[in-house]
Amino acid sequence: YDLLIAIGLVALVMLVSLHSLRNALIVMLAIPTSLVFSLIGMYVMDFSLNLMTLLAMSLVIGVLVDDSIVVLENIYRHLEMGKDKARAALEGRNEIGFSAISITLVDVVVFFPLAFVPGITGGLVKEFALVIVVSTLASLLVCFTLTPMLASRFARLEHLRPTHLFNRFIIAIERQIQQLTQGYVALLKKALKYRWVVYALSVSALVSSLSLVSDGYVGGEFIPATDKGEITVTIELPAGTKITETNQMAKKIETQLAKMPEVSRLFSTVGLANDAFFGEIIGENQIEIAVLLQDKTKRQASIAQMSQRIRNLILQEPGAKVKVSPVGLIGAEATPVQILISGADRVAIQQYGLQLQQLTKQIKGTDDVRLSTQSGKPELAIQVDRAQLAKLGLSLEAVTLALRIAITGNDELKIKQLQTEVPLRIQLESADRQSKDQLENLSLVNDKGAVVYLKQFASFEYTTATSALERRNKQPALVLFSKVIGKDVNAIGDEIKQIVAQNPPPAGVKISYEGDLEMADDSFLYLALALLAGITLVYLIMTALYNSFYYPFVVLFSIPVALTGALLALALTMKTLNVFSIFGVIMMLGLVAKNAILLVDRTNELKAQGRSVFYALMDAGQTRLRPILMTTLAMVIGMLPLAMQQGAGGEYNSALAWVLIGGLTSSMCFTVFLVPAIYLEFELFSNLLTKRKLRPVGKVAALGILLGLLNLTSAQAQTKLGLADVEVYIKNQNPEVRIAAYNQQSAEMGVRQVRSAMLPRLDLNASYNRNIRPQVFFLPATFFDPTANPNTFTSVNASAKNVYQSSLNFSMPLFQAENRPNLSQASVQSQQAAAGTQQVVLQKTAEARKAYLDALWAKAQASFWEESQLRQQRLLAEMRQRLQQGLLTEADTLQAFAQAENINPQLVRVQQAYALAEQQLRLLLDLPDTATIELTDLLRLPVVAQSQSPVFENRPDLVQLKLQNEALFFQEKADQARRMPNLQLVAQYTWLSQDENFDFNRYRWINTYFVGLQLNIPIFGGFANTSRVQQTRIRQQQNQESYQFALKQAQTEWQRLRGNLTEISAQITSQEKVVQAANRAYQAVFDRWKQGLTKQTDLRQAELVLQESKLNYLGFIYQYLVLDNELKRVQGEL
């Protein structure tokens, strides 16, 4: 029923969003088609239609239309561009296909790990997860096949007319969507500018939502209590109650329960009860009643209220103990709080259990707190005095046998009656074994034949026996049970743990937690691992799809903001974090990532087209807002029937649905702002890293080099190429430019190396010496003994055999005159390397332009010769026709044929020239050998005039010479500074140890440390430094001469090229007139030839003149462009 309602609501959303019934039907067909695949998958995997599979089908309704919505919405956009239905369907599906695969695989990898969760949770979620996986993959197949096929046949643009009532409704909604889009675009622009506001709001919302859990507004439990309308009542009457009395009590309770209007049926069992912990309990005092209530919609009281009423009713009976258990998902619900107390001493366990029972009863929210040990029937304990027994001549075995025969009887004897054996039981009369006095006077005969009474050697005492003795892991144990009312299980469990911490068990007694507390911990752990696996797989899938490591991170930022709405929805609806709500969180992981994928995919697409990041983000937000709204609304509205479900088991579906509704809503609100902001942050950070690594190359060149390095692994090659593209390719992909950029980076590292020499230095040294033959001192013997002979000496070891020494040395330069010129020299060398990179870029750009112009020249010649050949073929056809008319001879026709065929060698020559130029371009631009280059420019004069006053000092090679001169200057300063004193702060801590052997208890420790200043004054170090200074000065003079010569050479070359350009320009102007005259002359001669007024030789001569004039005109343009390229190189222009 809920499944059908969800389909209907989603269909209504589709109708409103897609403006027409046929478009809505195209999308809605994805639901039954995908569900059929799901049923097939369930049949193959041997699944049944049960609570979890039906829940999966209900939840997946909104997911099934997601892919089709995205595809159909994009097809509709192409229809609005004016394309026909077939083309719009094909191109729309191809354009959005990457996004559809991404969002579908994200859902699949999120749910797939759930199929491997172990335990009870795994049994619940396996079928749920696999049904969703099969359905989602089926929806991907449908959106790639059925949806575009139907759209190509039946989709059409809907022109909304306000005269129709439905159209007016749609127009009003569209107006609201447009206003919403405009408002969103304005807010997005501000959000990208003030990104910190977006981050602050997102983090504040996340922290606030997490506080809902820590503050107790969102509780936790294993499985939520459900109202299936079934209750199991277990009643225990006082021990010793006979079966007839128990039956009368059961009838009385049945009569009272039947009078309740909420009760539908009753079923009682007397003498037997089932317990979730002990299993079957057999006893004459046991009653079990199964109570079936009316449907939830037909009664006012909840199942918790009915359980309390039934319990209070039965507790009115004297001596009755009752346990009321609603029937849940997996049968009668066991007591949620179970605490196992175990140890070696049963008495200590029992005492601590009673203490903990009383403390637990004081916790608000606990109910029916009891221990697992139950009082049994009363019994008469007989204590035998063994010493007295021996004196009386009796054995313990004989006494035991006599008591057994007297009380329970002996049925080992049998008598035969009519061929039938009848067991014969021998025991005392019932009247002779009813009291203690009768048993005391029980007589026995000893081995001497004397009569002995039982009271002569035994004492009697009335006691109550324990009904069951529990053991866990071969140790005595008992369990404390408690129900929970008005609180979540985890909160009660936390309070009990605090009580246990404040009142620890005695030595030898252990505490462990079972029931929902244990299952919740285990299940939450397994689900957390599944969630982590899902996030990891989502990241890996997106990494493979995007071929990037940081774009998936942008998408993952949509997950925390979805958690905000999920927790808020749980708090507002008073739901708990349980197994089913965590299912919703995991499902939400894949759904919320879809919105971010749509934004990131569109942004990447626009960036690939050359758009700026800001423009791409703004356009992605504007164009993807509508499909995001449609898919999110479809999911949210499709979840509403499950969220509002009131039937049996609705508590499970409700928590899951509210998590999805809250998470999807908050994700939609936050993701459309947070993901673009994070994307822009990543781009800015990436650009910052690029600038720091390749700063002197310039912004465009630095980014180009980075892209060039990345493109080394790219299998795709550019096919269309313009003259402006050549410059970009050189900056981005030329190998020599990349090599120069590495040199530049190395020079920058040199600057850092020089700077590091100015920093303090800290060294740790350690050494060990084994003195094979230690040094000795010879001291006068009187040094040790004043009475010794003064002429004798005593040897003393100067050191022990083992010497351990370590020292910590610190030094910091205070004054080093050479540091500053060294730093300046390294900085200048870095600038020189940057200028070298610019020089390589300039040189290679000029070579690539020349190769491009060669290709254009060959292409223009090929066009010219193809045109000439076509003209000759038309002339040959005309001559053959005149030959048939007898107006020409065959020799004239053959001559025209030879002239047309002579053009073929010219075509082959220019094609070879074009191939050589194309190969040169591939080499310079680092394109694949298989790349086919299509030239987009033509051989024509440039529009912009050349500069008349170039600044040659800015040429990279001249800048290099100037910087080299500066570097030599600072090198000279550094050489001179080496003659100056150096001052540095030094400190040392030394630890020294000596011993005669390896006995560490006999060490002698010596610790010394000092702090001081170290001054180094060079006095004489030879003449090497002076020679180095003179050599540097000579190189400076040499470099200055080279700079002046190169500057003059550049000026001279520029003047020559300017003169040649002026001359070529005049020739082009003149040749243009020649071409016009030759063209008119050829046309006039051709017309006269057709009239028979001129000879064929005149026509051939006019043709040659026209060919020569056109070819010369093209050649002059080519020479002009080549000279212009050389002039740019001389001027240092890129």
C-alpha angles and dihedrals in degrees: 000000000000089000091057092046090051091051090050094050092047089050089054091052090050092050092052095043099044096041097225141065093232093054090048091050091050089057095039091056086071089070101060092036093053092043090054088055088048092054090049090051091048090052092050092048092043095241124156133216100265140139095286099043092046089047089052091051091049094049095045094058093091091044093053093061095043096085093041091048092053093046096044093045090054091046088051089052090054090049088056088056088064099257121143119255098257094048093043091051094049098043094039092053093045092049095052097032094097091054092046092053091047097051092044096049089048090059092046097051091047095056100035096074089055089069089068098051108123130219130029090325091055090053090054099044105037097080091038093055098042093049090053091047093052092045093049094050089048090053089053090053091048094050090051096047119013099035098052091040092054091042091054089054107034110014117108141164112268116220105203114219118197091217091077118077095222091046091052089054092049091046090053091051092046090051089053091048091051091049090047090050092049091048091047093051091051091049092045090055090054092043092056089050096046099034093157089068090057091049093047093050093046094049092044092051092048094048091047092051092049089052087061087069097042092047093051099249088120111042131193136233140150102247123356118246111260133203107228091152094245127115130181114209119195116191127189118193123201115295113269095032109146122236093248091055090047090052091051090051091049091053091049093051091046090054092051093047093047089059090064109098092216093061116093105175140359134204122185134195119194122200094017134069135175121227125190089222106034099028115215116012114198118198141127089239095055125105128178121189124187109208120197113196131203119269115286091248092056099052135055100210121080122229090257091055092047091050091053093047092051092047093050090048095054094042087066088073110092115254094000120138117199137191118190117196124179114219111248140177095305102030130282107003113249119223104283096217113058122165118188115212114190139163145124097277112068092191093054090048092051094048094048090045091055090048092050090046092057092047092048092052088061092061113099111240097033121115138175093018107185143150124244093236109090128197111252134201121311113260140185111240116208116203112198122209100220095194093053089044091057092048090054092053098247133125127221091237092056091049092049092049092049093050092048092051092045097049108026099015134224119267099176091107119082133190128202123236117176095337091313124115113223119193114238117214116201115197142129121282114270090243090056096056105043101098142043092244092057091053092047089058094050106132128220131183117230128211091275093055094251121139115244125187122221093236090062094073106013137065125210130219133172113232140159116241125220110253095219139012112215127204131182121189089352092304131108112262145167134193129228112214127197135170123216126230125180095354137076119258095241092056091052090046091052091052092049090050089053090051091050090050091051093043105034119194120256121266113292095023118111130199125208132166126235138166119048092346092061096038092047092052093047094043094047089050093051092044091048089054090048090050091050090048090050093052091048093050091046089054093047093047092051091044090056093045097045095035087223137102100211103044090068088054088058090055093048091060088075091069102069093050089052089056087059094063093040094057092042091053091051091050095048093048092041093239126148136230102259138144093283096047089050087052085058092050091053091046089048089056092070096038099052092047088064093071092051091046091055091052096044094045093052091046092052090048092054092044089054087056091058099260121143119258093245093051091046092052093048092048092045091052093048097045098038098045093084097053089043090054093045096049094043094048090047091053096043095047091043088056095051096085090054093045092051095040113136101178129102111304092015091128090070095049094041096060092047093048095048090052090054094044093050095041095048092046096050091042091053091050096046104030096061088061104027099049095052089047092050090045091054090046091055091048093050091048091049091050090048091055090048092051092048091052099041104019102142093051091070132247098281096042093046094052089043093054091050091050089046091056090050092048092059087085095042117112094199123089132198113252102181115066133179130182090256090050089057091064092049092048092050091053092045108036114014108121095216090052090052090050090051090050089055089053088052091052089049090053090051090052087053089059090052090048092055091047091051089059088066093056126091118269128218122189133180117205128184133180142173124201127191108201106212091182109012120211117258136208122216109217128178112269090234087067088072101025120024091201093057125107107277091215094063129082134212123214119228126187111246092209142007124258095254120046121183118187135172130170137188111213125195127186132171124182111234098175126012112154094198095059097078097048089044090054092047091049092050091048091051091048088053090053089046090054089050090052088049089055090051090050091053090048090050094047096046091044090054091049092048091048089051091050090048091050090048088053091048090048091051090046091050091049090049090052090047094051091044089053091048091048091050090050091049091049091053089048091049091052090050092049093049089053091050089047090058088050089053094242095117137036126243090246090063091052093048091049091053090048092052091048091053093047092050088069092067095075088052090053092049091050095052091044090055090048090051091050091052092049090047091051090050089052092051090052095049095042094042093235123160116269089239093056116117112213119213113195111220097186128076133223099263141127118277117251099217117074121230122259115264098207112040122186104229093183088076094060108119094233092051090045087053091054092049092048091047089055089052091049090052089050092055091044089057090050090051092050090051092047091059087073091061126088120268124214126194139167114240133187134174138186116194128191116194129181132179134182139163095232138003094280102125091199091068099057122134109214125209121180121183132171138172142178123206152137122264119205121191117192115184109220105166128351102160127265098290094101093049091050090049091054092050091048091052091051091052091051089050091055090046092050092049091053090049091051094051092047093048090049092052091045091053092049091049092048091048092052091049093049092046089053092049091048091052091049093047090047090055090047091051091052091049094043091051089061090046090055091051091049093046090049093052091045092051092049091049093048091046092052091048090047091054088052091050093243097120139037129259091242089062090052091049091049091051089050092053092048091051092048093048094048094049093045091049090049092053090045092053091051090049091050090048092053092046091051090046089053091050090048091054090050091051091048091048094240122151 
